[in-house]
């Protein structure tokens, strides 16, 4: 995952390489593919251009800052079985009421009509 800072740095790298070498980089590929980013950073470090070397270092550091310091954990729960719940208690099933006689009769009639059409 790239950050806005990495986008800014990759864009600067693109324009510096375009100015110095006549060819830029694919910024979107650099931000989405770690292998592509690694290749671009190698070129920057090997270029001998102090600005590109500095930008390569900044790009790597910006990625390190974007990573979360710790993994989020669920809120502590009193019971072990509740560790994967929201903490608002166990959801209880609602009481099911019997269907009304008229709706039941109409559903049964519809089912009989549709099966008789299929059988023909």
C-alpha positions as CSV (number, residue, x, y, z in Angstrom):
1,X,0.0,0.0,0.0
2,X,1.4,3.4,-0.9
3,X,1.0,6.6,0.9
4,X,0.5,10.1,-0.5
5,X,4.1,10.9,0.5
6,X,5.3,8.0,-1.6
7,X,3.2,9.2,-4.5
8,X,4.8,12.7,-4.3
9,X,8.3,11.1,-4.1
10,X,7.7,8.7,-7.0
11,X,6.5,11.6,-9.1
12,X,9.6,13.6,-8.3
13,X,11.7,10.6,-9.2
14,X,9.9,10.3,-12.5
15,X,10.5,13.9,-13.6
16,X,14.2,13.9,-12.5
17,X,14.8,10.7,-14.5
18,X,12.9,12.1,-17.4
19,X,15.1,15.2,-17.3
20,X,18.4,13.4,-16.8
21,X,17.9,10.2,-18.8
22,X,15.2,11.2,-21.2
23,X,12.9,8.5,-19.9
24,X,10.6,8.5,-16.8
25,X,9.1,5.7,-14.8
26,X,5.6,4.3,-14.5
27,X,4.6,5.9,-11.2
28,X,1.5,3.7,-10.8
29,X,3.5,0.5,-11.3
30,X,6.1,1.7,-8.7
31,X,3.4,2.4,-6.1
32,X,1.5,-0.9,-6.6
33,X,4.3,-3.4,-7.3
34,X,7.1,-3.9,-4.8
35,X,9.4,-5.4,-7.4
36,X,9.0,-2.4,-9.6
37,X,9.7,0.0,-6.7
38,X,12.8,-1.9,-5.8
39,X,14.1,-1.6,-9.4
40,X,13.5,2.1,-9.5
41,X,15.2,2.6,-6.1
42,X,18.2,0.7,-7.3
43,X,18.5,3.0,-10.3
44,X,18.2,6.0,-8.1
45,X,20.9,4.8,-5.8
46,X,23.2,3.8,-8.6
47,X,22.7,7.1,-10.5
48,X,25.2,9.1,-8.5
49,X,22.7,12.0,-8.4
50,X,22.5,13.1,-4.7
51,X,18.9,14.2,-5.1
52,X,17.8,10.8,-6.5
53,X,19.7,9.0,-3.7
54,X,18.0,11.1,-1.1
55,X,14.5,10.5,-2.7
56,X,15.1,6.8,-2.7
57,X,15.9,6.9,1.0
58,X,12.8,9.1,1.6
59,X,10.6,6.7,-0.3
60,X,11.7,3.7,1.8
61,X,11.2,5.7,5.0
62,X,7.8,6.8,4.0
63,X,6.8,3.2,3.5
64,X,8.0,2.3,7.0
65,X,6.0,5.1,8.6
66,X,2.8,3.9,6.8
67,X,3.0,0.5,8.5
68,X,0.9,0.2,11.7
69,X,3.0,0.0,14.8
70,X,0.9,-2.7,16.4
71,X,-1.8,-5.1,15.3
72,X,-5.3,-4.1,16.3
73,X,-6.8,-6.6,18.7
74,X,-10.4,-7.1,19.6
75,X,-11.7,-5.5,22.7
76,X,-11.2,-7.7,25.8
77,X,-14.2,-9.8,26.7
78,X,-15.2,-11.4,30.0
79,X,-15.8,-14.8,28.5
80,X,-13.4,-16.7,26.2
81,X,-16.2,-17.6,23.7
82,X,-17.1,-13.9,23.3
83,X,-13.7,-12.8,22.0
84,X,-14.8,-12.4,18.4
85,X,-18.0,-10.5,19.2
86,X,-18.7,-6.8,19.4
87,X,-19.1,-6.8,23.1
88,X,-22.8,-5.9,23.0
89,X,-23.9,-9.4,24.0
90,X,-25.1,-12.5,22.3
91,X,-27.6,-12.1,19.5
92,X,-30.8,-13.9,20.4
93,X,-33.1,-15.4,17.8
94,X,-36.5,-13.7,17.5
95,X,-39.6,-15.6,18.2
96,X,-41.1,-17.1,15.1
97,X,-44.8,-16.7,14.7
98,X,-47.0,-19.0,12.8
99,X,-47.9,-17.7,9.3
100,X,-51.4,-16.4,8.9
101,X,-53.9,-18.9,7.5
102,X,-54.6,-16.9,4.4
103,X,-51.0,-16.3,3.4
104,X,-50.2,-20.0,4.0
105,X,-53.2,-21.1,1.8
106,X,-52.3,-18.7,-1.0
107,X,-48.7,-19.9,-1.0
108,X,-49.8,-23.5,-1.1
109,X,-52.1,-22.7,-4.0
110,X,-49.4,-20.9,-5.9
111,X,-47.0,-23.9,-5.4
112,X,-49.7,-26.3,-6.7
113,X,-50.4,-24.2,-9.8
114,X,-46.7,-23.8,-10.6
115,X,-45.9,-27.5,-10.2
116,X,-48.9,-28.5,-12.3
117,X,-47.7,-26.2,-15.1
118,X,-44.2,-27.8,-15.0
119,X,-45.6,-31.3,-15.1
120,X,-47.6,-30.7,-18.3
